[in-house]
Amino acid sequence: MPTSTASSRARVAAIDILRGITVLWVAAMHFYIDTRGVPGPDATASAAWAAASAGRFADLAAIVARSMVGLPGFRLDILLFVTGLVLSMSRPSTARNFAWRRARSILPNYWLGSLLVAGWLLALAGLRAFLYDSPFDVERHHGTLLAHAPYVFEWGDLLRSLSVVGRFGDPRTMQVVAPSLWYLVLVAQVYVVFPAMRRLMVRLGAVRFLLAATAFTCVARALAFSVPLVPTFDPNATVICFLPFRLFSPALGMVAAGWMDRISWQPRSAIVAAAAVGGGGLLLAASWLGAQMNEPGTWLGVFGPILPLTASLPGLWAAVVLTLRWRPACVALAWTGHRSLSALVVQDVLRFATGTMLVLVGGPLVASTTWWALLFYLGAVMVLTALWDPIQRAATDRWWPQPAPVPVTKAAAA
């Protein structure tokens, strides 16, 4: 029994650690793109090969760092994988109870986060208007920067965000107010279809279910690249923003839930060392694949997250195992992963602060500090998460309380 309990705790910790690693990885990518822009040809496999062939190992290290941190790609698919994993490991319940619990777990934080970030956007617009003697409406509308581009904020955007469905208008509205919270639109789609997916997996079995999800994902993406399925979205935005084109990711998590009891979270040191080296290489390869996984008209675009997500799993397992062996990192990352939604909210606050810093100080100066400032940025994400999460939890408990437990009578117990 103690061994079983320890194993169960390790599994729970591993899931939270994986979520924590991914959320901080997302935050790091956002900070890099906000300060330096999306990496170009200087963060590709060919650039790395050229540097290695010429013996320019310092350049090679810089290319690897840019590729691992700055390239957009499959990070949200890791979170979708974890979503499918967690939902499959939870106890089955009625559709009504499932929907109620899932809505309570995300909507209050989502709504409060939208209000928080909107207020912060207006405060920063007021600051810029004061410093530059600029019209407030100009600063409010497009005065800040996000990913090196003007970020548009219209008065109706707050309602679009609060309604959730308002984000489905077009690629711009998908990113309104709190850009990172568009991820919850994907999660909500998983919640809607998960009961049906669970029944289908029971009926087909894990292997055939995963093969079906793989085939569906590829066919759907190929169709989206050839036919305008969503008129207001281009093919690239379509496959990014809608679940049918990323269905493989939660499906793989659902199948992986059945493997959790068979995975070792305390392997021998030699195995961990080998997995760390090989897994690190696979994570780098996954980063390069992920950067091209949504390009229309390519085979990588058709496969989408399938290749990078699958390739990344050994490296992610090694990262989790190493974290479990170092208690301070284990506690910090598991804590962050357990509060991943709050971390996404507050890092949007930091993103807009960074955008205003770019306006006030200048891009080159801010870009020159990216790497050493990144550690402080991630630390700020965790500090602000510690401040924000209790606030949203208290508000949720007050406005959306848990139902009182039903007392068990002797007759019912009998």
C-alpha positions as CSV (number, residue, x, y, z in Angstrom):
1,M,0.0,0.0,0.0
2,P,2.7,2.6,0.8
3,T,4.3,1.9,-2.6
4,S,1.0,2.3,-4.3
5,T,0.4,5.6,-2.5
6,A,3.9,6.9,-3.4
7,S,3.4,5.9,-7.0
8,S,0.1,7.7,-7.1
9,R,1.6,10.9,-5.6
10,A,4.4,10.7,-8.2
11,R,1.9,10.5,-11.0
12,V,0.0,13.5,-9.8
13,A,3.2,15.5,-9.2
14,A,4.4,14.5,-12.7
15,I,1.3,15.8,-14.4
16,D,1.5,19.1,-12.5
17,I,5.3,19.4,-13.3
18,L,4.6,18.8,-17.0
19,R,2.0,21.5,-16.9
20,G,4.3,23.9,-15.0
21,I,7.1,23.3,-17.5
22,T,4.9,23.9,-20.4
23,V,3.3,27.1,-19.0
24,L,6.7,28.6,-18.2
25,W,7.9,27.5,-21.7
26,V,5.0,29.3,-23.2
27,A,5.8,32.4,-21.1
28,A,9.4,32.3,-22.2
29,M,8.4,32.0,-25.9
30,H,6.1,35.0,-25.5
31,F,8.8,37.1,-23.8
32,Y,11.3,36.3,-26.5
33,I,8.9,37.1,-29.3
34,D,7.8,40.3,-27.6
35,T,11.3,41.6,-27.2
36,R,13.0,40.2,-30.3
37,G,10.3,39.0,-32.7
38,V,9.8,35.6,-34.1
39,P,13.1,33.9,-35.0
40,G,13.8,33.5,-38.7
41,P,16.5,31.5,-40.6
42,D,18.8,31.9,-37.7
43,A,16.8,29.3,-35.7
44,T,16.6,26.4,-38.1
45,A,18.1,22.9,-38.4
46,S,20.1,24.1,-41.4
47,A,21.6,27.0,-39.5
48,A,22.5,24.6,-36.6
49,W,24.1,22.2,-39.0
50,A,26.1,25.0,-40.7
51,A,27.4,26.2,-37.3
52,A,28.3,22.7,-36.2
53,S,30.1,21.8,-39.4
54,A,32.2,25.0,-39.2
55,G,33.0,24.3,-35.5
56,R,31.2,27.5,-34.4
57,F,30.0,26.0,-31.2
58,A,29.1,29.3,-29.5
59,D,26.9,30.1,-32.5
60,L,25.4,26.6,-32.3
61,A,24.5,27.1,-28.7
62,A,22.8,30.4,-29.5
63,I,20.9,28.8,-32.4
64,V,19.7,26.0,-30.1
65,A,18.6,28.5,-27.5
66,R,16.7,30.6,-30.0
67,S,15.0,27.4,-31.4
68,M,14.0,26.0,-28.1
69,V,12.7,29.2,-26.6
70,G,11.7,31.5,-29.4
71,L,10.1,29.3,-32.1
72,P,6.3,29.1,-31.8
73,G,4.8,25.7,-32.3
74,F,3.4,22.8,-30.3
75,R,3.4,24.0,-26.7
76,L,-0.3,24.4,-26.5
77,D,-0.7,20.8,-27.8
78,I,1.3,19.6,-24.8
79,L,-1.4,21.4,-22.6
80,L,-4.1,19.7,-24.7
81,F,-2.3,16.4,-24.2
82,V,-2.4,17.0,-20.5
83,T,-6.1,18.0,-20.6
84,G,-7.0,14.7,-22.3
85,L,-4.7,12.9,-19.8
86,V,-6.3,14.5,-16.7
87,L,-9.9,14.1,-17.9
88,S,-9.4,10.4,-18.6
89,M,-7.8,9.8,-15.2
90,S,-10.8,11.4,-13.5
91,R,-13.9,9.5,-12.4
92,P,-16.7,9.3,-15.0
93,S,-19.7,11.4,-14.1
94,T,-22.9,12.5,-15.7
95,A,-22.7,15.0,-18.6
96,R,-24.3,17.7,-16.4
97,N,-21.9,17.3,-13.5
98,F,-18.9,17.1,-15.9
99,A,-19.9,20.3,-17.6
100,W,-20.6,22.1,-14.3
101,R,-17.2,21.1,-12.8
102,R,-15.3,22.0,-15.9
103,A,-17.0,25.4,-16.3
104,R,-16.3,26.2,-12.7
105,S,-12.7,25.3,-13.1
106,I,-12.0,27.8,-15.9
107,L,-14.7,30.4,-16.4
108,P,-14.4,32.5,-13.2
109,N,-10.6,32.9,-13.6
110,Y,-11.1,33.5,-17.3
111,W,-13.7,36.3,-16.7
112,L,-11.8,37.9,-13.9
113,G,-8.6,37.6,-15.9
114,S,-10.2,39.4,-18.9
115,L,-11.3,42.2,-16.6
116,L,-7.8,42.4,-15.0
117,V,-6.0,42.6,-18.3
118,A,-8.5,45.1,-19.8
119,G,-8.0,47.4,-16.8
120,W,-4.2,47.0,-17.1
121,L,-4.4,47.9,-20.9
122,L,-6.3,51.1,-20.1
123,A,-3.9,52.0,-17.3
124,L,-0.9,51.6,-19.6
125,A,-2.6,53.6,-22.3
126,G,-3.2,56.4,-19.8
127,L,0.5,56.3,-18.8
128,R,1.6,56.6,-22.5
129,A,-0.9,59.3,-23.2
130,F,0.4,61.3,-20.2
131,L,4.1,60.8,-21.0
132,Y,3.8,61.6,-24.7
133,D,0.9,64.1,-24.5
134,S,-0.9,61.7,-26.9
135,P,-4.7,61.2,-27.3
136,F,-5.9,58.5,-24.9
137,D,-8.1,56.8,-27.5
138,V,-5.1,56.5,-29.9
139,E,-3.0,54.9,-27.1
140,R,-5.9,52.7,-26.1
141,H,-6.7,51.5,-29.6
142,H,-3.2,50.6,-31.0
143,G,-0.6,52.3,-28.8
144,T,0.9,49.2,-27.2
145,L,3.0,46.5,-28.8
146,L,2.6,42.7,-28.8
147,A,5.1,40.5,-30.7
148,H,6.6,43.6,-32.2
149,A,3.3,44.7,-33.8
150,P,0.6,47.2,-32.7
151,Y,-2.0,45.5,-30.5
152,V,-5.6,46.7,-31.2
153,F,-8.0,47.1,-28.3
154,E,-11.5,48.2,-29.1
155,W,-14.2,48.9,-26.5
156,G,-16.3,45.9,-27.8
157,D,-13.3,43.5,-27.2
158,L,-14.1,43.2,-23.6
159,L,-17.6,41.9,-24.3
160,R,-16.2,39.6,-27.0
161,S,-13.8,38.1,-24.4
162,L,-16.3,37.8,-21.6
163,S,-18.8,36.1,-23.9
164,V,-16.1,33.5,-25.0
165,V,-18.0,32.9,-28.3
166,G,-17.1,36.5,-29.3
167,R,-13.6,35.3,-29.9
168,F,-14.7,33.1,-32.8
169,G,-15.2,36.1,-35.1
170,D,-11.8,36.2,-36.8
171,P,-8.1,35.7,-36.0
172,R,-7.9,39.2,-34.3
173,T,-10.9,38.6,-32.1
174,M,-9.5,35.3,-31.1
175,Q,-6.7,37.2,-29.4
176,V,-8.7,40.0,-27.8
177,V,-8.0,41.6,-24.3
178,A,-6.0,38.7,-22.8
179,P,-4.3,37.0,-25.8
180,S,-3.1,33.9,-24.0
181,L,-6.6,33.1,-22.9
182,W,-7.6,32.1,-26.4
183,Y,-6.2,28.7,-25.3
184,L,-9.3,28.3,-23.1
185,V,-11.3,28.3,-26.3
186,L,-9.5,25.2,-27.3
187,V,-9.9,23.7,-23.9
188,A,-13.7,24.4,-24.0
189,Q,-13.9,22.6,-27.3
190,V,-12.2,19.6,-25.6
191,Y,-14.7,19.7,-22.8
192,V,-17.6,19.7,-25.2
193,V,-16.5,16.6,-27.2
194,F,-14.7,14.7,-24.4
195,P,-17.7,12.6,-23.2
196,A,-18.2,11.4,-26.8
197,M,-14.5,10.8,-27.3
198,R,-14.4,8.7,-24.1
199,R,-17.3,6.6,-25.2
200,L,-15.6,6.1,-28.6
201,M,-12.3,5.0,-27.0
202,V,-14.1,2.4,-24.9
203,R,-15.9,1.1,-28.0
204,L,-12.8,1.1,-30.3
205,G,-10.0,0.4,-27.8
206,A,-7.0,2.6,-27.2
207,V,-5.0,1.7,-30.3
208,R,-7.8,2.0,-32.9
209,F,-9.1,5.1,-31.2
210,L,-5.7,6.8,-31.5
211,L,-5.4,5.7,-35.1
212,A,-8.8,7.1,-35.8
213,A,-7.9,10.4,-34.2
214,T,-4.7,10.6,-36.2
215,A,-6.5,9.9,-39.4
216,F,-9.2,12.4,-38.6
217,T,-6.7,15.1,-37.7
218,C,-4.7,14.7,-41.0
219,V,-7.8,14.5,-43.2
220,A,-9.4,17.6,-41.5
221,R,-6.2,19.6,-41.9
222,A,-5.7,18.6,-45.5
223,L,-9.3,19.7,-46.2
224,A,-8.9,23.0,-44.3
225,F,-5.9,23.8,-46.6
226,S,-7.9,23.2,-49.7
227,V,-11.4,24.5,-48.8
228,P,-12.3,27.6,-46.8
229,L,-14.1,25.8,-44.0
230,V,-14.3,29.0,-41.8
231,P,-14.9,32.0,-44.1
232,T,-13.4,34.6,-41.7
233,F,-10.3,32.5,-40.9
234,D,-7.4,31.8,-43.3
235,P,-6.2,28.2,-43.5
236,N,-3.4,28.8,-41.1
237,A,-5.6,30.4,-38.5
238,T,-8.3,27.7,-39.0
239,V,-6.0,24.8,-38.1
240,I,-4.6,26.7,-35.1
241,C,-7.8,27.8,-33.5
242,F,-10.2,24.9,-33.9
243,L,-10.0,21.5,-32.2
244,P,-10.8,19.2,-35.1
245,F,-7.5,20.1,-36.6
246,R,-5.6,19.4,-33.3
247,L,-7.7,16.4,-32.1
248,F,-4.7,14.1,-32.0
249,S,-3.3,16.0,-29.0
250,P,-6.1,15.4,-26.4
251,A,-6.7,11.9,-27.9
252,L,-3.0,11.0,-27.3
253,G,-3.4,12.2,-23.7
254,M,-6.5,10.1,-23.2
255,V,-4.6,7.0,-24.4
256,A,-1.6,7.9,-22.3
257,A,-3.8,7.9,-19.2
258,G,-3.8,4.1,-19.5
259,W,0.0,4.0,-19.4
260,M,0.5,6.0,-16.3
261,D,0.6,3.0,-14.0
262,R,3.3,1.4,-16.2
263,I,5.6,4.4,-16.5
264,S,8.5,4.5,-14.1
265,W,9.0,7.9,-12.4
266,Q,12.0,6.7,-10.5
267,P,14.3,5.0,-13.1
268,R,18.0,4.3,-12.7
269,S,20.3,7.3,-13.0
270,A,21.9,5.8,-16.2
271,I,18.5,5.6,-17.9
272,V,17.7,9.2,-16.8
273,A,21.0,10.4,-18.2
274,A,20.6,8.7,-21.5
275,A,17.0,9.9,-21.8
276,A,18.0,13.5,-20.9
277,V,20.6,13.6,-23.7
278,G,18.4,11.8,-26.3
279,G,15.2,13.5,-25.1
280,G,16.9,16.9,-25.4
281,G,17.7,16.3,-29.0
282,L,14.1,15.2,-29.7
283,L,12.8,18.3,-28.0
284,L,15.0,20.4,-30.3
285,A,13.8,18.5,-33.3
286,A,10.2,18.9,-32.1
287,S,10.8,22.6,-31.9
288,W,11.9,22.8,-35.5
289,L,9.0,20.6,-36.6
290,G,6.5,22.6,-34.6
291,A,7.6,25.8,-36.2
292,Q,6.3,24.5,-39.5
293,M,3.4,22.4,-38.4
294,N,0.7,24.9,-39.5
295,E,2.0,25.8,-42.9
296,P,-0.6,25.3,-45.6
297,G,0.3,23.2,-48.6
298,T,3.0,21.1,-46.8
299,W,3.1,17.6,-45.5
300,L,4.2,18.9,-42.1
301,G,1.1,21.1,-42.2
302,V,-1.1,18.1,-42.8
303,F,0.5,16.1,-40.0
304,G,0.3,19.2,-37.7
305,P,1.1,18.5,-34.1
306,I,1.3,14.7,-34.5
307,L,5.1,14.6,-35.2
308,P,6.4,17.3,-32.9
309,L,4.2,16.2,-29.9
310,T,5.1,12.6,-30.3
311,A,8.8,13.3,-30.7
312,S,8.8,15.6,-27.6
313,L,7.4,13.0,-25.2
314,P,10.7,11.2,-24.3
315,G,12.3,14.6,-23.6
316,L,9.4,15.8,-21.5
317,W,9.5,12.5,-19.5
318,A,13.2,13.0,-18.9
319,A,12.6,16.6,-17.8
320,V,9.8,15.5,-15.4
321,V,11.9,12.7,-13.9
322,L,14.9,15.1,-13.4
323,T,12.6,17.6,-11.7
324,L,11.2,14.9,-9.4
325,R,14.7,14.3,-8.2
326,W,15.3,17.9,-7.2
327,R,12.8,18.8,-4.6
328,P,13.0,22.7,-4.9
329,A,12.3,22.5,-8.6
330,C,9.7,19.8,-8.1
331,V,7.8,21.9,-5.6
332,A,8.0,25.1,-7.7
333,L,7.0,23.6,-11.0
334,A,4.2,21.4,-9.5
335,W,2.9,24.5,-7.8
336,T,2.9,26.5,-11.0
337,G,1.3,23.7,-13.0
338,H,-1.5,23.4,-10.5
339,R,-2.2,27.1,-11.1
340,S,-1.5,27.1,-14.8
341,L,-4.5,29.2,-15.8
342,S,-3.6,31.9,-13.3
343,A,-0.1,31.9,-14.7
344,L,-1.4,32.4,-18.2
345,V,-3.5,35.4,-17.0
346,V,-0.7,37.2,-15.2
347,Q,1.9,36.6,-18.0
348,D,-0.5,38.6,-20.3
349,V,-0.2,41.5,-17.8
350,L,3.6,41.2,-18.1
351,R,3.4,41.0,-21.9
352,F,1.6,44.3,-22.1
353,A,4.1,45.8,-19.7
354,T,6.8,44.6,-22.0
355,G,5.1,46.2,-25.0
356,T,4.9,49.5,-23.2
357,M,8.5,49.2,-22.2
358,L,9.4,48.8,-25.9
359,V,7.5,52.0,-26.7
360,L,9.1,54.0,-23.9
361,V,12.6,52.7,-24.0
362,G,13.1,51.4,-27.5
363,G,13.3,48.0,-29.1
364,P,17.0,47.5,-29.5
365,L,17.8,48.3,-25.8
366,V,15.1,45.9,-24.6
367,A,16.2,43.2,-27.0
368,S,19.7,43.4,-25.7
369,T,18.5,42.3,-22.3
370,T,16.3,39.4,-23.4
371,W,18.3,36.5,-22.1
372,W,19.2,37.7,-18.6
373,A,15.9,39.4,-18.2
374,L,14.1,36.2,-19.1
375,L,14.8,34.7,-15.7
376,F,13.4,37.7,-13.9
377,Y,10.4,37.6,-16.2
378,L,9.6,33.9,-15.3
379,G,10.2,34.7,-11.7
380,A,7.7,37.6,-12.0
381,V,5.2,35.2,-13.6
382,M,5.4,33.0,-10.5
383,V,5.2,35.9,-8.0
384,L,2.2,37.4,-9.7
385,T,0.5,34.0,-9.9
386,A,1.0,33.7,-6.2
387,L,-0.8,37.0,-5.7
388,W,-3.6,36.5,-8.3
389,D,-4.5,32.9,-7.8
390,P,-5.9,33.3,-4.2
391,I,-8.0,36.3,-5.4
392,Q,-9.7,34.4,-8.2
393,R,-10.2,31.3,-6.0
394,A,-11.9,33.4,-3.3
395,A,-14.1,35.1,-5.9
396,T,-15.0,31.7,-7.4
397,D,-15.9,30.2,-4.0
398,R,-18.1,33.2,-3.3
399,W,-19.8,33.6,-6.6
400,W,-19.9,30.0,-7.8
401,P,-19.8,27.9,-4.6
402,Q,-19.4,24.1,-4.6
403,P,-22.7,22.3,-4.0
404,A,-23.1,21.1,-0.4
405,P,-22.3,17.4,0.0
406,V,-25.3,15.2,0.2
407,P,-25.3,13.4,3.6
408,V,-25.2,9.6,3.4
409,T,-28.0,8.1,5.4
410,K,-27.9,4.7,7.0
411,A,-30.4,3.4,4.6
412,A,-28.4,4.7,1.6
413,A,-25.2,3.2,3.0
414,A,-26.9,-0.2,3.5
